[in-house]
Amino acid sequence: MRSEAEAVRAIERYSDTVRRICAVHLKNEADTEDIFQTVFLKYALSSVSFESDEHEKAWFIRGTLNACKDLLKSFFRGHTVPLDEAAAYPAQPPPDYRDVWEAVFALPQKYRDVVYLHYFEEYTAPEISRILGKNVNTVYTLLTRSKQLLREKLGGGYDDE
C-alpha cells in the first residue's frame, strides 16, 4: 500500500491523462469519474514498484484502458439508460477543436487508442506498441487509417504536420 503523499503525487501527475483516456472511451462524465477513482484506488492499494516515470505512466494508461474496456463489456452497461446525454469530456473544448474532438470520439475504439496516445500523449509508434501490446507495424497501420478517416470526416481541412 502506498503513502498518502505518493497517491497525491500520482493524482497530480496523471489525473489529466486518466480523465482524457476515459473521456475518449466512455464519452460519459459520470463513468469517467468512476474509472478515475478506480484507477487511483488500485494504484494506492498496489505495491508495484516502477522502473521509471515512463513505466509508471504506462501502468496508468494500460490500467485505465483496461478499466474502460471492462466497464464497456459489463452486463449493466448494455442494459441501462444514462440519466442524461451529456457531451463528452471535456464539456467545452476550445471552439477551434470541437469538430476535431467529435471526429476523434466518433472513431472506432482501436483507432481512438492510437490517435489519443500519439497526438495527445505524444508517444511514438514503438512506445504505443509496447503499451497496447500490438505489433509496431499494426500501430503504424492504425495511425494511417485513422488519419484517413479523420480527413474524410473533417473534409481534409486538418493535417497533423
N, C-alpha and C positions, 0 to 999 in steps of 0.2 A: 504494500500500500504506500502511496506517495504522500509527501507532506503537503500541507495546505499551500505553502509557498510555491512548490513545484506545479501544483494544479493551477494556481492563479497565473503563473508564468506561461503555462501552456495555453490557457484560455486567451491571454493577451496576445500571444504569438499566432495561434492557429484559428481563432474564432471566425475571422472573415473567410478563411479558406473553407472551413467546415460548412458555414452557412451558405456560401455560394454553391458548393457541390450539392448540398441538399436542395437548394432552390432549383438548380438545373434539373435534378432528377425528380423531385417531388412536386414542384410547382404549387406548393401549398405552404403558407407560413406556419400554420399550426403543426404540420408534420415536420417541417424544418426545425422548429423548436424542440420537438420530441427527440428527433435524431441527434440534434446538437447536445442535448442533455445526456442521451445515451452514450454517445462517443466520449464525452469528457468524464462521465462517471466510470466508464470502462477504463479510461486512462488512469483516473485517480486510484482505482482498485487494482490496477495492474502493477506487476513488479518487473516488467520487461525493461532491460537496460538497452540503451540505444548506442550505436557506434558513433553517430554524429548527428548534427541537427538535420541533415538531409534524410537520414534514416528515420528520425523521429517524425519529420513532416510526411514522409512516405507512409509511415504507420497510420497517421491521422487520415490521410487521403484514402488509403486502402480500407481502413475501418469504417470511414464514412460511406464510401461506395458500397461496402458490404451491408451496412445497416440500412441504407436506402433500398437496396435490392431486396433485402429481407422484408422490409415494410411493404414494398410494392407486390411481393409474392404472397403476402399474408391473406388468409381467407377473408378477414373482415374488410380489408381494403377493397375487394371486389364486391362486397355485399353491403356497403354503406353509402350514404349520400352526404357530401360535405355540407356544413351549415351555410357556408357562403362560397361563392365562386370568386374568391379574391384573386387579384392579379399576382403573378409570380413575383417572388422576392428578387431583387429589390422592388418595392411597390412603385416607385417613381424613378426609373433610370433617367439619366440625362436625355433630353429630347432628341439630341443627335443620334443616340444609340438605341432608342426604344425599338425601332424596327429591327435592328441587329439582334438585340436580346430576344425578341419574339421569334425571329428566324432560328436562332440557336436553340431556343426551347422547343421549337417545332421539329427539330432533327430527331431521327431515331436515336435511341439511347447509346448504341455503340459509337455513333458519330459525336454525340454530345460529350462523351467522356474524353475523347482525344482532343476535340476542339477546346474544351474547358482547360484541360491540362496544358495544352500547347500555347494557347493565346492568353489565357487569364493567369495561369500559374507559371508560364514561361519555361516549361520543361521541354527538353529535346526529345526527338522520337526514341532514341535508345533509352532515355530515362523513363519515358511513358511505357515503353515495352516492359521494363522491369516492374514498374508499379502495377500495371494491369495484367502482367503475365502473358503478354502476347508477343508474337514474333515482331522484330523491328520492321520488316517489310510490310507486315499487316498494318502496323501503325501508320507507315507512310501511305499505304493504300487508303486507309480510312480517312486520313487527313486530306488527301487529294479528292476523294469522293465527297467529303463533307464540304470542302471549298466549292466544288462544282454545284452541289445542292444549294449552298448559300448564295452563290452567284445567280442561280436560276430564280430563287425565291426573292432576292433583293434587286433583281434586274441588272446585275453586273455593275452597279454603281459603287461597290465597296471592294477594295483589294487589301490583302494582308501586307503588302510591301509598299 
